[in-house]
Protein backbone atom coordinates (compact mmCIF):
# COMPACT_ATOMS: atom_id res chain seq x y z
CA UNK A 1 0.00 0.00 0.00
CA UNK A 2 0.98 3.62 -0.40
CA UNK A 3 2.50 5.11 2.78
CA UNK A 4 -0.15 6.67 5.02
CA UNK A 5 -0.21 10.46 5.17
CA UNK A 6 1.05 11.40 8.63
CA UNK A 7 -0.10 15.00 8.24
CA UNK A 8 -3.60 13.56 8.87
CA UNK A 9 -2.36 12.28 12.23
CA UNK A 10 -0.70 15.65 12.87
CA UNK A 11 0.73 14.93 16.33
CA UNK A 12 2.90 12.20 17.81
CA UNK A 13 2.06 11.66 21.50
CA UNK A 14 4.76 9.28 22.73
CA UNK A 15 8.51 9.52 22.17
CA UNK A 16 11.84 9.84 23.95
CA UNK A 17 13.56 12.75 22.22
CA UNK A 18 15.05 14.80 25.06
CA UNK A 19 18.75 13.95 25.12
CA UNK A 20 20.45 11.89 27.82
CA UNK A 21 17.69 11.70 30.43
CA UNK A 22 16.32 8.21 29.73
CA UNK A 23 16.85 5.31 27.30
CA UNK A 24 15.94 7.43 24.28
CA UNK A 25 18.01 10.06 22.50
CA UNK A 26 21.68 9.98 23.51
CA UNK A 27 22.60 13.49 22.39
CA UNK A 28 21.18 16.78 21.18
CA UNK A 29 22.35 15.89 17.68
CA UNK A 30 20.38 12.62 17.82
CA UNK A 31 17.30 14.51 18.99
CA UNK A 32 17.48 17.04 16.17
CA UNK A 33 18.03 14.34 13.54
CA UNK A 34 14.97 12.41 14.72
CA UNK A 35 12.81 15.52 14.95
CA UNK A 36 13.88 16.56 11.45
CA UNK A 37 12.84 13.12 10.19
CA UNK A 38 9.45 13.39 11.91
CA UNK A 39 8.89 16.72 10.16
CA UNK A 40 9.81 15.14 6.82
CA UNK A 41 7.30 12.34 7.53
CA UNK A 42 4.51 14.92 7.83
CA UNK A 43 4.17 15.39 11.57
CA UNK A 44 3.34 18.95 12.57
CA UNK A 45 3.69 18.53 16.32
CA UNK A 46 5.52 16.26 18.76
CA UNK A 47 4.65 15.58 22.39
CA UNK A 48 7.78 13.92 23.71
CA UNK A 49 7.40 11.85 26.87
CA UNK A 50 10.54 10.92 28.83
CA UNK A 51 10.33 8.05 31.29
CA UNK A 52 9.66 8.80 34.93
CA UNK A 53 10.54 5.73 37.01
CA UNK A 54 11.55 5.83 40.67
CA UNK A 55 14.21 3.11 40.24
CA UNK A 56 15.79 4.11 36.93
CA UNK A 57 14.81 7.50 35.55
CA UNK A 58 14.18 9.95 38.37
CA UNK A 59 13.09 12.72 36.06
CA UNK A 60 11.29 15.74 37.47
CA UNK A 61 9.27 18.37 35.59
CA UNK A 62 12.28 20.69 35.94
CA UNK A 63 14.66 18.19 34.33
CA UNK A 64 12.24 17.41 31.50
CA UNK A 65 11.23 20.99 30.73
CA UNK A 66 14.85 22.16 30.99
CA UNK A 67 15.83 19.56 28.42
CA UNK A 68 12.92 20.57 26.21
CA UNK A 69 14.13 24.18 26.18
CA UNK A 70 17.57 23.09 24.94
CA UNK A 71 15.94 21.15 22.12
CA UNK A 72 13.71 24.10 21.22
CA UNK A 73 16.67 26.48 21.15
CA UNK A 74 18.57 24.20 18.78
CA UNK A 75 15.54 23.79 16.50
CA UNK A 76 15.20 27.57 16.37
CA UNK A 77 18.91 27.99 15.63
CA UNK A 78 18.65 25.52 12.75
CA UNK A 79 15.36 27.02 11.46
CA UNK A 80 13.48 23.72 11.83
CA UNK A 81 9.84 24.67 12.21
CA UNK A 82 7.87 22.06 14.13
CA UNK A 83 5.90 22.37 17.36
CA UNK A 84 7.30 20.35 20.26
CA UNK A 85 6.02 19.96 23.80
CA UNK A 86 6.94 17.64 26.66
CA UNK A 87 4.85 15.52 28.99
CA UNK A 88 6.08 12.26 30.52
CA UNK A 89 5.56 8.50 30.47
CA UNK A 90 4.91 7.67 34.12
CA UNK A 91 5.64 4.16 35.36
CA UNK A 92 2.94 2.94 37.71
CA UNK A 93 4.80 1.95 40.84
CA UNK A 94 4.16 2.66 44.52
CA UNK A 95 5.62 6.17 44.25
CA UNK A 96 3.32 7.48 41.52
CA UNK A 97 -0.13 7.48 43.11
CA UNK A 98 0.89 9.81 45.98
CA UNK A 99 2.15 12.35 43.42
CA UNK A 100 -1.26 12.75 41.82
CA UNK A 101 -2.66 15.04 44.50
CA UNK A 102 0.36 17.31 44.19
CA UNK A 103 -0.81 18.52 40.79
CA UNK A 104 2.72 18.59 39.36
CA UNK A 105 2.46 15.77 36.84
CA UNK A 106 3.23 16.64 33.22
CA UNK A 107 0.29 16.25 30.86
CA UNK A 108 -0.61 16.95 27.24
CA UNK A 109 -3.73 18.20 25.50
CA UNK A 110 -6.83 18.25 27.71
CA UNK A 111 -4.92 17.16 30.83
CA UNK A 112 -4.14 13.72 29.41
CA UNK A 113 -1.63 11.78 31.50
CA UNK A 114 0.42 9.01 29.87
CA UNK A 115 1.33 6.06 32.07
CA UNK A 116 2.72 2.58 31.61
CA UNK A 117 2.42 -0.66 33.55
CA UNK A 118 4.99 -3.29 34.52
CA UNK A 119 5.29 -5.91 31.80
CA UNK A 120 5.02 -8.94 34.10
CA UNK A 121 1.69 -8.45 35.88
CA UNK A 122 -1.09 -5.93 36.38
CA UNK A 123 -0.25 -3.80 39.44
CA UNK A 124 -2.70 -4.21 42.33
CA UNK A 125 -3.22 -0.45 42.59
CA UNK A 126 -4.27 0.08 38.96
CA UNK A 127 -7.95 0.67 39.73
CA UNK A 128 -7.25 3.02 42.63
CA UNK A 129 -4.68 4.92 40.54
CA UNK A 130 -7.17 5.45 37.71
CA UNK A 131 -9.77 6.65 40.23
CA UNK A 132 -7.25 8.99 41.86
CA UNK A 133 -6.29 10.46 38.47
CA UNK A 134 -9.88 11.10 37.50
CA UNK A 135 -10.75 12.55 40.92
CA UNK A 136 -7.93 15.04 40.37
CA UNK A 137 -9.16 15.88 36.85
CA UNK A 138 -6.48 14.01 34.93
CA UNK A 139 -7.50 11.91 31.92
CA UNK A 140 -5.59 8.59 31.98
CA UNK A 141 -3.89 7.34 28.82
CA UNK A 142 -2.39 3.85 28.97
CA UNK A 143 0.79 3.52 26.93
CA UNK A 144 1.17 0.58 24.52
CA UNK A 145 -1.57 -1.73 25.96
CA UNK A 146 -0.81 -4.25 23.23
CA UNK A 147 2.54 -5.02 24.91
CA UNK A 148 1.15 -6.28 28.23
CA UNK A 149 1.18 -10.06 27.90
CA UNK A 150 -0.92 -10.59 31.02
CA UNK A 151 -3.91 -9.20 29.11
CA UNK A 152 -3.55 -11.42 26.02
CA UNK A 153 -5.89 -14.12 27.36
CA UNK A 154 -8.17 -11.58 29.04
CA UNK A 155 -8.95 -9.24 26.16
CA UNK A 156 -12.08 -8.02 27.92
CA UNK A 157 -9.77 -6.15 30.32
CA UNK A 158 -9.02 -3.67 27.53
CA UNK A 159 -12.70 -2.97 27.07
CA UNK A 160 -13.16 -2.58 30.82
CA UNK A 161 -10.37 0.01 30.93
CA UNK A 162 -11.93 2.08 28.17
CA UNK A 163 -15.32 1.85 29.89
CA UNK A 164 -13.64 3.32 33.00
CA UNK A 165 -12.51 6.30 30.92
CA UNK A 166 -8.96 5.19 30.15
CA UNK A 167 -7.70 6.02 26.66
CA UNK A 168 -5.47 3.45 24.96
CA UNK A 169 -2.34 4.56 23.07
CA UNK A 170 -1.02 2.12 20.47
CA UNK A 171 2.63 1.98 19.41
CA UNK A 172 3.10 2.25 15.64
CA UNK A 173 5.93 -0.31 15.73
CA UNK A 174 3.55 -2.97 17.05
CA UNK A 175 1.99 -3.06 13.56
CA UNK A 176 5.23 -4.42 12.07
CA UNK A 177 5.88 -7.02 14.77
CA UNK A 178 8.63 -5.05 16.50
CA UNK A 179 7.53 -6.32 19.93
CA UNK A 180 6.65 -9.82 18.75
CA UNK A 181 3.73 -11.54 16.99
CA UNK A 182 1.39 -11.54 20.01
CA UNK A 183 1.72 -7.79 20.45
CA UNK A 184 1.01 -7.31 16.74
CA UNK A 185 -2.01 -9.60 16.85
CA UNK A 186 -3.37 -7.77 19.91
CA UNK A 187 -2.73 -4.39 18.29
CA UNK A 188 -4.72 -5.42 15.24
CA UNK A 189 -7.61 -6.68 17.36
CA UNK A 190 -7.65 -3.45 19.38
CA UNK A 191 -7.95 -1.56 16.09
CA UNK A 192 -10.67 -3.92 14.81
CA UNK A 193 -12.69 -3.33 17.97
CA UNK A 194 -12.27 0.44 17.90
CA UNK A 195 -10.53 0.70 21.25
CA UNK A 196 -7.54 2.88 20.27
CA UNK A 197 -7.74 6.67 20.60
CA UNK A 198 -4.06 7.67 20.44
CA UNK A 199 -1.29 6.48 18.13
CA UNK A 200 2.31 7.04 19.18
CA UNK A 201 5.75 6.32 17.79
CA UNK A 202 7.43 5.48 21.14
CA UNK A 203 10.51 6.53 19.20
CA UNK A 204 13.82 6.06 21.02
CA UNK A 205 16.24 6.05 18.08
CA UNK A 206 16.64 6.29 14.31
CA UNK A 207 16.03 2.55 13.85
CA UNK A 208 12.55 3.00 15.29
CA UNK A 209 11.87 5.58 12.60
CA UNK A 210 12.75 3.04 9.90
CA UNK A 211 10.09 0.78 11.43
CA UNK A 212 7.57 3.61 11.35
CA UNK A 213 8.21 4.13 7.64
CA UNK A 214 7.44 0.44 7.08
CA UNK A 215 4.33 0.58 9.27
CA UNK A 216 2.93 3.42 7.16
CA UNK A 217 2.37 0.93 4.32
CA UNK A 218 0.46 -1.58 6.47
CA UNK A 219 -3.33 -2.00 6.10
CA UNK A 220 -3.95 -1.71 9.84
CA UNK A 221 -2.12 1.61 9.99
CA UNK A 222 -4.43 2.91 7.27
CA UNK A 223 -7.48 1.38 9.01
CA UNK A 224 -6.68 3.12 12.29
CA UNK A 225 -5.89 6.43 10.62
CA UNK A 226 -9.21 6.30 8.78
CA UNK A 227 -11.25 5.02 11.74
CA UNK A 228 -12.30 8.41 13.06
CA UNK A 229 -11.36 7.19 16.56
CA UNK A 230 -7.98 8.92 16.90
CA UNK A 231 -7.61 12.13 18.87
CA UNK A 232 -4.03 12.96 17.86
CA UNK A 233 -5.16 15.71 15.52
CA UNK A 234 -7.05 17.45 18.35
CA UNK A 235 -3.88 18.19 20.30
N, C-alpha and C positions, 0 to 999 in steps of 0.2 A: 504494500500500500504506500501511497504518498505520505511523506512525513506530516504529522499533525501540525497545525498552525498554533504555536505557543502564544502568539499574541492574543488568541482567544482566551487562554488561561490567564494571561496578564501577570499574575503574581505567583512567585514561589514562596511557600510558607514554612519550609523546613530545610535548613542547610547549616553548614559549619564553616563559615567563611571569614571569621575573625581570626587573625593569625596568632598561633602559639598559645591558645588558652584551653584547647581541648584536643581531641584526636582528629580534628579537621585540618584546615590550612596550616602549613608549617611556617609560612613567611608572608609578609605583605605582598611580595611579588606573586606568590601563589594565589593569594586572594584576588588580586587585580586581574590576573590571567583568567581565573574562573569566572569572575564577574563579567569580564569582557565577553567571554564565550556565552554566558547566559543572555547578554544583550543581543549578540549575534543570532541566538536561537529564537529571539522574539519576545523574551520576557521584558516587561516594562518596570517591574518592581520586584525586589527581593526582601523577604523577611528572614533574616538569618537567625539561627536559634542555637547558640552554644549550649553544650551540656552543663547542667548544674547537678552534681552528685556529691554527697557529703564525703564519700571515701576517696574519690578520684579527682573530680574537677570542682574545686570549691569556689566557683565563680560567683561574684556578687553583681548586682546591677551596676555598681561603679566600674568594676573590671570590664564588664561587657560593653557598657556604653562608652567607656574610654577607648576601648579597642575599635568600636564602631566609628568614632570620630577620626581616628587615624586612617581608617579605610576611606572615609568620606573625603578627607583632605587630599588623599592620593588620587582618588577618582577625579576630584576637581582640578588638581594639578595637571592631570593627563587629559582633561576635557572629555571624560567618559560620562555621558549623561544617562544615568539610570537611577531610579529611586531605591534607596536601601534603608531599611530599619532593622532593629534588633529586638528580639524577644528572648526566649530561652526554651530549652527542652529539659523540663524538670523530671528527675528520676524519683519515682514514688517510693521513698524509704521513710523510716520513722522520723526523720528530721523535717520532712516537707509539710506535713499537715499543720504543725504549729505555726509555720510561717504565713499561712493563709490569712489569718486575722490581722497580721501586720500591715497588709495592703501594699507590700513592696515588691510583689512578684511582677516580672516583666510579661506583658501581654501584647497581642496584636489585634488589629481591627476592633471589633465591638467587645473588647475585654475578653477575647479568647485566650485561654491558657493551654499551652502545649505540654503534655506530660507523657512519660513512658513508664512501662512496667518492667519488672524483672523478667527475664526470658524463661526462667525455670518453672515458676508457679504464680498464680494470681495472689497478690498480697492481701492479707486478711483485712486491711483497712481501706480497701478500694471503695466500698460503698460509703463509708463515713467520710472519706476524702472528697468524693464527688458531691456529697451533701454539703460539706463544709465550703467547697468552692462556690456552689450555687447560692448558699446562704449569704456569702460575701460578694455576690454579684459577678463572679467570674463565670465564664462559659467554658466548660472542659472540652478539650480536644485531645483524643488519644492518638499518640503517634504510632504509625505502622502496626495496626492491629493484626494484619495478616502475618506478622512474624512471631506471634505468641503461640507456640505449639500446644500449650495447655488448653487452647480453645478449639483446636482442630476437630475434636470429636464432640464438641459442645457448641456447635455453630449458633444455636439459639442465644448464647451469651452475647453475641454481637448485637443481635436485635434488642435484647434487654437493655444493653448500654445505650443504644440510640433512643429507646423509649424513655430512659431516664434523663435524656437531654444531653448526652455525650455525643460530640461530633467525632467521626472517624476520619483520620488522615492517612491515605494510602501512599506508600513509597513507589515512585515511578519504576525504580529498578526491580521491584517485585514482578513486574509484567514481562521481564526477560529472564526470569529464573535466577537472579543474582543471589537471592537468599535461599535457594533450593526449590524443588518442584512443589512441595506442600504449600510453601508461602505463595507461590505463583497461583496454584489452584485455588487457594483461599481468597487471594486478591481478586481473581476472576469471578468467583461466586459472590463476593461482596459487591462487585460492580453489577452483576446480574440482578441482585436483589435490591439495588438502589440504596445501599447503606453508606456510601462514601460521599462526604461533602467537601473534603479538602484533598488536594493532590500535591505532594511535595517531592522534591528531588532527594532529600537527605544527603546532599552532596558534601563529600569530605575531600575529594581530590579530583584531578583531571580524568582519571580512569572512570570514575562515576559518570562524568559527562559523556564519555563515549557510549556508556550503557543507555543513557537518556536518549541520545541520538537514535540508537537502535529501537528503543521502546516507542519512539514517535511513529514508527511504521507498523506497530502492532494493532490488530483490530480492537483489542480491549482498551487500548489508549484512546482510540477514536470513539469507541462506545461511551467511555466515561466523559470525555470532553463534550460529547453531543447529548449527554443525558439530561442536562438542565438541572442536575443535582448539585454541581460544584459551586462553591461560594468564593473561590479564589479571586474572581474578577470583581468582587464587591469590596475588596480590601483597599 
